[in-house]
Amino acid sequence: MEELERKSPEEIKSSPKHPVIVILDDIRSMHNVGSVFRTCDAFAIEEIYLCGYTPAPPHRDIHKTALGATETVKWKNFDTTIDAVNYARDAGYRILAVEQARNSIMLNRLNWQNEKIALVFGNEVAGVNEQVLQIADGCIEIPQWGAKHSLNISVSVGVVLWEMVRISTPSL
């Protein structure tokens, strides 16, 4: 098989990004974190904020699922998700929690015009922290019709980012 024409990590780092920050709120699983890195790389997302006890690279279990994306996606650590949200807001980002909540906007009805946005994804069991929900600019929800009404965090990140990139990229 001939080599796929892929950009080098250096070229990826300097290439244009979608103005999206993914904020991970107390994620437990290193595999989920690695998968989020890989998904953010695939969709050319600007940055990931790792908050609270969310594990951070370098770690072999993160690298196992990230497949090198920890080298191509910018990331920062924050002691709390509130700190990360405030940092993003101060930088001009609109804050949306991805959560099933009263008055949430269904993802397929989101009208995103490629403006700066920070998406908060919550803990695998507890979801987005209640204090974060109170200061977010709103919530978006992934429509679901099954019995469970929940998705794994890494799957949720993939679904939300795909929809956002799809609606903001006219050629898709």
C-alpha positions as CSV (number, residue, x, y, z in Angstrom):
1,M,0.0,0.0,0.0
2,E,1.4,3.4,-0.9
3,E,1.9,6.0,1.8
4,L,-1.2,8.1,2.4
5,E,-0.5,11.8,1.9
6,R,-0.8,12.8,5.5
7,K,0.5,16.0,7.1
8,S,3.4,15.7,9.5
9,P,2.7,16.6,13.2
10,E,4.4,19.9,12.7
11,E,2.2,20.7,9.7
12,I,-0.9,19.7,11.6
13,K,0.0,22.0,14.5
14,S,0.3,25.0,12.2
15,S,-2.7,24.3,10.0
16,P,-6.0,26.1,10.5
17,K,-8.3,24.9,13.2
18,H,-12.0,25.1,14.0
19,P,-12.5,27.6,16.8
20,V,-13.6,25.0,19.3
21,I,-12.2,24.1,22.7
22,V,-13.2,20.8,24.2
23,I,-13.3,20.9,28.0
24,L,-13.3,17.6,29.8
25,D,-14.9,17.8,33.3
26,D,-13.5,15.1,35.6
27,I,-13.2,12.3,33.1
28,R,-12.1,9.0,34.8
29,S,-10.9,6.9,31.9
30,M,-7.6,7.3,30.2
31,H,-8.9,5.5,27.2
32,N,-11.7,8.1,26.9
33,V,-9.2,10.9,27.2
34,G,-7.0,9.3,24.5
35,S,-10.0,8.8,22.2
36,V,-11.0,12.5,22.7
37,F,-7.5,13.6,21.6
38,R,-7.8,11.4,18.5
39,T,-11.2,12.8,17.6
40,C,-10.1,16.4,18.2
41,D,-7.2,15.8,15.9
42,A,-9.5,14.3,13.2
43,F,-11.8,17.3,13.2
44,A,-9.0,19.9,13.6
45,I,-10.2,21.2,16.9
46,E,-8.2,24.1,18.5
47,E,-7.5,22.8,22.0
48,I,-8.5,20.5,24.8
49,Y,-8.7,21.5,28.5
50,L,-8.3,18.7,31.0
51,C,-9.9,19.5,34.3
52,G,-10.0,18.2,37.8
53,Y,-8.9,14.6,38.0
54,T,-9.1,14.1,34.2
55,P,-5.8,12.2,33.4
56,A,-3.3,14.0,31.2
57,P,-0.5,12.8,28.9
58,P,2.0,11.4,29.0
59,H,0.6,8.0,30.0
60,R,0.7,4.8,28.1
61,D,-3.1,4.2,28.3
62,I,-3.9,7.6,26.9
63,H,-1.3,7.1,24.1
64,K,-2.8,3.7,23.3
65,T,-6.1,5.3,22.1
66,A,-4.7,8.7,21.1
67,L,-2.3,7.2,18.5
68,G,-0.1,10.3,18.5
69,A,-2.8,12.9,18.8
70,T,-1.4,14.2,22.1
71,E,1.4,15.5,19.9
72,T,-0.9,17.3,17.4
73,V,-3.6,18.7,19.6
74,K,-2.9,21.5,22.0
75,W,-4.0,21.0,25.6
76,K,-3.9,22.6,29.0
77,N,-4.5,21.3,32.5
78,F,-6.9,23.2,34.9
79,D,-7.5,22.4,38.6
80,T,-11.2,22.9,38.2
81,T,-13.6,23.0,35.3
82,I,-14.8,26.4,36.5
83,D,-11.3,27.7,36.0
84,A,-11.2,26.3,32.5
85,V,-14.6,27.8,31.7
86,N,-13.6,31.2,33.0
87,Y,-10.4,31.1,31.0
88,A,-12.2,30.2,27.8
89,R,-14.9,32.9,28.4
90,D,-12.2,35.5,29.1
91,A,-10.7,34.5,25.7
92,G,-14.0,35.2,24.0
93,Y,-15.5,31.7,23.8
94,R,-19.2,31.0,24.2
95,I,-19.6,28.1,26.7
96,L,-22.0,25.2,26.0
97,A,-22.3,22.2,28.2
98,V,-23.1,18.9,26.4
99,E,-25.8,17.6,28.7
100,Q,-29.4,16.5,29.0
101,A,-30.9,19.4,30.7
102,R,-34.0,21.6,30.9
103,N,-34.1,24.0,27.9
104,S,-31.2,22.3,26.2
105,I,-30.9,22.8,22.4
106,M,-31.0,19.6,20.4
107,L,-27.7,19.2,18.5
108,N,-29.4,19.0,15.2
109,R,-31.0,22.4,15.8
110,L,-27.8,24.1,16.8
111,N,-27.1,27.2,14.7
112,W,-23.3,27.4,14.9
113,Q,-21.7,30.0,12.6
114,N,-18.1,29.0,13.3
115,E,-17.8,31.5,16.1
116,K,-15.5,30.7,19.1
117,I,-17.2,28.0,21.2
118,A,-16.1,25.9,24.2
119,L,-17.9,22.6,24.7
120,V,-17.9,21.0,28.2
121,F,-18.2,17.2,28.4
122,G,-18.9,15.7,31.8
123,N,-17.9,12.8,33.9
124,E,-18.9,9.3,32.7
125,V,-21.3,8.8,35.6
126,A,-22.3,12.3,37.0
127,G,-22.3,14.3,33.8
128,V,-21.3,18.0,33.7
129,N,-20.8,19.5,37.2
130,E,-23.9,21.4,38.4
131,Q,-21.9,24.6,39.1
132,V,-20.6,24.5,35.5
133,L,-24.2,24.1,34.2
134,Q,-25.2,27.2,36.1
135,I,-22.5,29.4,34.5
136,A,-22.6,28.0,31.0
137,D,-24.2,30.0,28.2
138,G,-26.5,27.0,27.4
139,C,-26.6,23.3,26.9
140,I,-26.8,21.2,23.8
141,E,-28.1,17.7,23.8
142,I,-27.6,14.8,21.4
143,P,-31.1,13.4,20.3
144,Q,-31.5,9.8,21.4
145,W,-34.3,7.4,21.0
146,G,-33.1,4.2,22.8
147,A,-33.7,2.9,26.3
148,K,-30.4,4.1,27.8
149,H,-30.5,7.8,26.8
150,S,-26.7,8.1,27.3
151,L,-23.6,7.7,25.3
152,N,-20.0,7.1,26.2
153,I,-18.1,10.4,26.6
154,S,-15.8,9.6,23.6
155,V,-18.8,8.8,21.4
156,S,-20.5,12.0,22.5
157,V,-17.5,14.0,21.6
158,G,-17.3,12.4,18.1
159,V,-21.0,13.0,17.4
160,V,-21.0,16.6,18.6
161,L,-17.8,17.6,16.8
162,W,-18.9,15.9,13.5
163,E,-22.2,17.8,13.6
164,M,-20.5,21.1,14.3
165,V,-17.9,20.7,11.6
166,R,-20.5,19.5,9.2
167,I,-22.8,22.5,9.7
168,S,-19.9,25.0,9.5
169,T,-18.2,23.6,6.4
170,P,-20.4,24.2,3.3
171,S,-18.5,21.8,1.1
172,L,-19.5,18.8,3.2
